[in-house]
Amino acid sequence: MTLNELDKYFNSFLKKENFPNDVSLNGIQIQNSAPALKEIKKVAFAVDASEETALKAAKCGADVLFCHHGLFWGQCETITENVYKRISAFLKNDLALIAYHIPLDANKPYGNNWGLAARAGLTKTKMFGEWRGMTIGVYGQLKTKLTAEKLAEKILLPGEKPFAVLNFGKKDIKTVGIISGGASEDVRHAVDLGLDAFVTGEFCHELFHYAKESKINVIASGHYQTETVGVNLVMKKLAKEKKIDVEFIDVPTGL
């Protein structure tokens, strides 16, 4: 499989064309020396494209790094300072970069939000929460009512801890809305739907009192922690279906 073929494979289910308003340049952001010829033997996966993840991907022998947060966001940048460091780490190691942002948040079942919903065991699921005209989140019902603390345990992996659990609503939670990353504003959509709890990555100070007055539970599970989900699901899919060697590059930000 070449780089071009690999990107066609990813896009066959992530479908970047369905998310025209995404500011990320989804797909191949940095090619390798022969995108139509060079055989891809190993793909590394990470949440963020950075100098550190690129160097670690190269060190483990990867030909491609697949990320949720790429390097290019729809605007022209000078290749100087940290941008130079990041790009040079790819070019010097003939390492290609593929990024999928909103397509990876919203994808069912391989995206961040549907992956978190699966961990929580949500049923009767529907999409909600719009960003730039694109619906990206998911909400549904728990099979068994849970406290906010127990819900956080189900969503996060062993050893991970939520950044904040705001017990502002019902003690026994039944309905839950999920949008990974920095989706504080979407708590308003969760309130409009009458949900018992809203799960996101990070929650902002400005909406603390809104959530409290609206009597909705909020779980801030960590921006990074909620967005390792999609890249790992895509990684497992690739390894299973294409028999390519894969590796997850874990570079937590603590945020």
NORPE-V977685 format. One record per residue. N is the residue number from 1. RES is the residue in one letter. PHI is phi in radians with two decimals (* if undefined). Layout:
N|RES|PHI, N|RES|PHI
//
This chain:
1|M|*, 2|T|-1.55, 3|L|-1.07, 4|N|-1.08, 5|E|-1.20, 6|L|-1.11, 7|D|-1.17, 8|K|-1.09, 9|Y|-1.09, 10|F|-1.04, 11|N|-1.29, 12|S|-1.09, 13|F|-2.12, 14|L|-1.46, 15|K|0.92, 16|K|-1.05, 17|E|-1.14, 18|N|-1.45, 19|F|-2.27, 20|P|-1.17, 21|N|-1.66, 22|D|-1.24, 23|V|-1.32, 24|S|-1.28, 25|L|-1.51, 26|N|-1.26, 27|G|1.89, 28|I|-1.26, 29|Q|-1.76, 30|I|-2.37, 31|Q|-1.51, 32|N|-1.69, 33|S|-1.24, 34|A|-2.62, 35|P|-1.10, 36|A|-1.77, 37|L|-2.23, 38|K|-1.16, 39|E|-1.33, 40|I|-1.51, 41|K|-1.81, 42|K|-2.57, 43|V|-2.15, 44|A|-1.69, 45|F|-2.23, 46|A|-2.69, 47|V|-1.28, 48|D|-2.10, 49|A|-1.50, 50|S|-2.56, 51|E|-1.05, 52|E|-1.11, 53|T|-1.18, 54|A|-1.12, 55|L|-1.15, 56|K|-1.20, 57|A|-1.14, 58|A|-1.11, 59|K|-1.10, 60|C|-1.48, 61|G|1.55, 62|A|-1.32, 63|D|-1.66, 64|V|-2.45, 65|L|-1.98, 66|F|-1.78, 67|C|-2.27, 68|H|-1.45, 69|H|-1.84, 70|G|-1.43, 71|L|-1.77, 72|F|-2.10, 73|W|-2.22, 74|G|1.41, 75|Q|-2.38, 76|C|-1.33, 77|E|-2.23, 78|T|-1.31, 79|I|-1.57, 80|T|-2.36, 81|E|0.85, 82|N|-1.20, 83|V|-1.13, 84|Y|-1.07, 85|K|-1.02, 86|R|-1.16, 87|I|-1.14, 88|S|-1.12, 89|A|-1.10, 90|F|-1.33, 91|L|-1.15, 92|K|-1.13, 93|N|-1.88, 94|D|0.85, 95|L|-1.78, 96|A|-1.49, 97|L|-2.19, 98|I|-2.12, 99|A|-2.25, 100|Y|-2.36, 101|H|-1.69, 102|I|-1.03, 103|P|-0.98, 104|L|-1.48, 105|D|-1.16, 106|A|-1.63, 107|N|-1.13, 108|K|-1.97, 109|P|-1.88, 110|Y|-1.70, 111|G|-1.58, 112|N|-1.03, 113|N|-1.29, 114|W|-1.23, 115|G|-1.16, 116|L|-1.16, 117|A|-1.09, 118|A|-1.16, 119|R|-1.07, 120|A|-1.28, 121|G|1.35, 122|L|-1.22, 123|T|-2.09, 124|K|0.88, 125|T|-1.39, 126|K|-2.51, 127|M|-1.51, 128|F|-2.77, 129|G|1.44, 130|E|-1.82, 131|W|-2.35, 132|R|0.94, 133|G|1.42, 134|M|-1.95, 135|T|-1.50, 136|I|-2.23, 137|G|-1.68, 138|V|-2.46, 139|Y|-2.36, 140|G|-3.08, 141|Q|-2.02, 142|L|-1.35, 143|K|-1.18, 144|T|-2.30, 145|K|-1.07, 146|L|-2.34, 147|T|-1.32, 148|A|-1.06, 149|E|-1.13, 150|K|-1.20, 151|L|-1.11, 152|A|-1.05, 153|E|-1.10, 154|K|-1.21, 155|I|-1.33, 156|L|-1.60, 157|L|-1.43, 158|P|-0.95, 159|G|1.64, 160|E|-1.53, 161|K|-2.23, 162|P|-1.19, 163|F|-1.35, 164|A|-2.77, 165|V|-2.13, 166|L|-1.78, 167|N|-1.48, 168|F|-1.88, 169|G|-2.16, 170|K|-1.07, 171|K|-1.18, 172|D|-1.73, 173|I|-1.54, 174|K|-2.06, 175|T|-1.93, 176|V|-2.40, 177|G|-1.95, 178|I|-2.32, 179|I|-2.47, 180|S|-1.24, 181|G|1.28, 182|G|-1.79, 183|A|-2.10, 184|S|-0.91, 185|E|-1.05, 186|D|-1.28, 187|V|-1.04, 188|R|-1.11, 189|H|-1.14, 190|A|-1.11, 191|V|-1.15, 192|D|-1.04, 193|L|-1.46, 194|G|1.27, 195|L|-1.29, 196|D|-1.38, 197|A|-2.59, 198|F|-2.19, 199|V|-1.98, 200|T|-2.53, 201|G|-1.48, 202|E|-2.24, 203|F|-2.17, 204|C|-1.59, 205|H|-0.99, 206|E|-1.07, 207|L|-1.80, 208|F|-0.99, 209|H|-1.24, 210|Y|-1.05, 211|A|-1.12, 212|K|-1.13, 213|E|-1.21, 214|S|-1.50, 215|K|1.00, 216|I|-2.12, 217|N|-1.30, 218|V|-2.24, 219|I|-2.09, 220|A|-1.62, 221|S|-1.66, 222|G|1.73, 223|H|-1.03, 224|Y|-1.11, 225|Q|-1.09, 226|T|-1.40, 227|E|-2.01, 228|T|-1.41, 229|V|-1.12, 230|G|-1.11, 231|V|-1.09, 232|N|-1.26, 233|L|-1.17, 234|V|-1.15, 235|M|-1.02, 236|K|-1.13, 237|K|-1.12, 238|L|-1.08, 239|A|-1.06, 240|K|-1.26, 241|E|-1.51, 242|K|-2.00, 243|K|0.98, 244|I|-1.68, 245|D|-1.16, 246|V|-2.36, 247|E|-2.72, 248|F|-1.59, 249|I|-1.71, 250|D|-1.64, 251|V|-2.23, 252|P|-1.13, 253|T|-1.64, 254|G|1.33, 255|L|-2.17
//
